[in-house]
Amino acid sequence: MIEFLQRIHPVPIAILKEYAAFCKPISFKRKELITRQGQTERYLYFVLKGYQRSYYINEGKEHVIAFTYPPSFSGMPESFITQTPSKYYLECITDSEMVRIHHNDHMRMLKKYREIETLSRKATELILIGMIDRHYELLAYSIEDRFKAFCERSAHLINKIPHKDIASYLRIDPTNFSKLLAKVSI
């Protein structure tokens, strides 16, 4: 985790170790909900093992928003930051191991160390940039171009995550996803 955080923004090791001391290990089973719609996200997670998906339900249909996996953060960022109820769900696709820090401890460390505040801001910026890029792809790319962009960025997920979830994430009908999978070389 410390190595991952250092790539986002260099922070003295002693400060990162103090931050990491607040992080507690937690495990989840496959299909277990980490956060439910309407629940306020109290933790910021760091994924050590496993795959997760965030999704919302509209008119009885699941719509996948994002996937998390090692090494990355997980949780409901807007709910965690604003301490307001989440609008969607976070569920484990596979058994998962994470460490998590409580919002209060995270905020305490942000106030105590400018370096942690900068790290948090830069991590949030990376999430925002990723969301803007994804939004652009969904609006401007054809189905095939969305699929190709996903494969360029995340080909390693093709055999790790159910294809119906990837299809939902890409806003592609599962039948068309299967056709693209057979047609486009990865």
C-alpha positions in Angstrom: 0.0 0.0 0.0 2.8 2.4 0.9 4.5 1.9 -2.4 1.2 2.5 -4.3 0.6 5.8 -2.3 4.2 6.9 -3.0 3.5 6.7 -6.7 0.6 9.1 -6.4 2.5 11.6 -4.3 5.8 11.2 -2.4 5.2 11.4 1.4 7.9 10.7 4.1 7.7 7.0 5.1 7.2 7.9 8.8 4.1 9.8 7.9 2.7 7.0 5.7 3.4 4.4 8.4 1.5 6.6 10.9 -1.4 6.8 8.4 -1.2 3.0 7.6 -1.4 2.3 11.4 -5.0 3.4 11.2 -5.7 1.0 8.4 -7.4 -2.2 9.7 -7.6 -5.5 7.7 -11.0 -6.7 6.6 -12.2 -9.6 4.4 -15.3 -10.0 2.4 -16.8 -13.0 0.7 -17.8 -13.3 -3.0 -21.2 -11.5 -3.6 -21.0 -9.7 -0.2 -22.1 -6.1 -0.2 -19.6 -3.8 1.3 -21.7 -0.7 1.0 -25.4 -0.5 0.2 -27.4 2.2 -1.5 -28.5 4.7 1.2 -25.7 3.8 3.5 -23.0 6.4 4.3 -19.5 5.3 3.4 -17.5 5.5 6.7 -14.4 3.9 5.3 -11.8 4.3 2.6 -10.6 0.9 1.4 -7.4 -0.3 -0.2 -7.7 -3.5 -2.1 -5.1 -6.2 -1.4 -6.9 -9.1 -3.1 -10.0 -9.7 -5.1 -12.3 -7.8 -7.4 -15.3 -5.5 -6.6 -17.9 -3.7 -8.6 -20.0 -0.6 -7.9 -23.4 -0.4 -9.5 -26.8 1.2 -9.2 -30.2 -0.3 -10.0 -32.6 1.5 -12.2 -36.0 0.0 -13.1 -34.8 -3.4 -11.8 -31.7 -3.4 -13.9 -28.1 -3.3 -12.6 -25.8 -0.7 -14.2 -22.1 -1.2 -13.4 -20.2 2.0 -12.7 -16.7 0.8 -11.8 -14.5 -2.1 -10.9 -11.8 -2.1 -8.2 -9.0 -4.5 -7.7 -5.4 -4.5 -6.4 -3.7 -2.3 -6.0 -6.3 0.4 -5.8 -8.7 2.3 -3.6 -12.3 1.1 -3.2 -15.4 2.4 -1.6 -17.9 5.1 -2.5 -15.8 8.2 -3.0 -18.5 10.8 -3.1 -20.3 9.3 0.0 -17.0 9.0 1.9 -15.9 12.6 1.0 -19.3 14.2 1.8 -20.5 11.8 4.4 -23.8 11.5 2.7 -25.8 8.4 1.8 -24.4 6.5 -1.2 -26.5 6.4 -4.4 -25.3 2.9 -5.3 -23.8 -0.4 -4.2 -20.3 -1.8 -3.7 -20.2 -5.6 -4.0 -17.4 -8.2 -4.1 -17.1 -10.1 -7.3 -14.7 -12.5 -5.6 -13.5 -13.1 -2.1 -11.6 -9.9 -1.2 -9.0 -8.8 1.3 -8.6 -5.1 2.0 -7.4 -2.6 4.6 -9.6 0.3 5.5 -9.3 3.6 7.4 -12.3 5.2 9.1 -13.3 8.6 7.8 -12.6 10.3 11.2 -9.0 8.9 11.2 -8.5 9.9 7.6 -9.7 13.4 8.3 -7.5 13.7 11.4 -4.4 12.7 9.3 -5.4 15.2 6.6 -5.4 18.0 9.2 -2.2 16.8 10.8 -0.1 16.4 7.7 -0.1 18.6 4.6 1.6 15.7 2.7 -1.4 13.4 3.4 -3.8 16.2 2.3 -1.9 16.6 -0.9 -1.8 12.8 -1.5 -5.6 12.7 -0.9 -6.2 15.6 -3.3 -4.0 14.0 -6.0 -5.7 10.6 -5.6 -9.1 12.4 -5.9 -7.9 14.2 -9.0 -6.9 10.9 -10.6 -10.4 9.5 -9.8 -12.0 12.6 -11.4 -9.8 12.4 -14.5 -10.7 8.7 -14.9 -14.4 9.5 -14.5 -14.2 12.3 -17.1 -12.4 10.0 -19.6 -15.0 7.3 -19.0 -17.8 9.8 -19.5 -16.3 11.0 -22.8 -15.9 7.4 -24.0 -19.6 6.6 -23.2 -20.8 9.7 -25.0 -18.4 9.8 -28.0 -17.3 6.3 -28.8 -19.0 3.6 -30.7 -19.7 0.2 -29.1 -16.6 -1.3 -30.7 -14.4 1.7 -29.8 -15.6 1.5 -26.1 -14.8 -2.2 -26.1 -11.3 -1.6 -27.7 -10.5 1.2 -25.2 -11.5 -1.1 -22.3 -9.3 -3.9 -23.7 -6.3 -1.5 -24.1 -6.7 -0.2 -20.6 -7.9 -3.3 -18.7 -7.5 -6.5 -20.8 -6.5 -8.3 -17.6 -10.0 -8.0 -16.4 -11.6 -10.0 -19.3 -11.0 -13.3 -17.6 -11.4 -12.1 -14.0 -14.8 -10.4 -14.1 -18.1 -11.8 -15.4 -18.7 -10.6 -19.0 -22.2 -9.5 -18.2 -20.7 -6.9 -15.7 -18.1 -5.7 -18.3 -20.9 -5.4 -20.8 -23.0 -3.3 -18.4 -19.9 -1.2 -17.5 -19.4 -0.5 -21.3 -23.2 0.0 -21.9 -23.1 -2.8 -24.4 -25.8 -5.6 -24.7 -24.3 -8.9 -23.5 -24.9 -10.5 -26.9 -23.0 -7.7 -28.7 -20.2 -8.0 -26.1 -19.8 -11.7 -26.9 -19.6 -10.9 -30.6 -17.0 -8.2 -30.0 -15.0 -10.6 -27.8 -14.9 -13.1 -30.7 -14.2 -10.4 -33.3 -11.6 -8.1 -31.7 -8.2 -9.5 -30.9 -7.1 -8.7 -27.4 
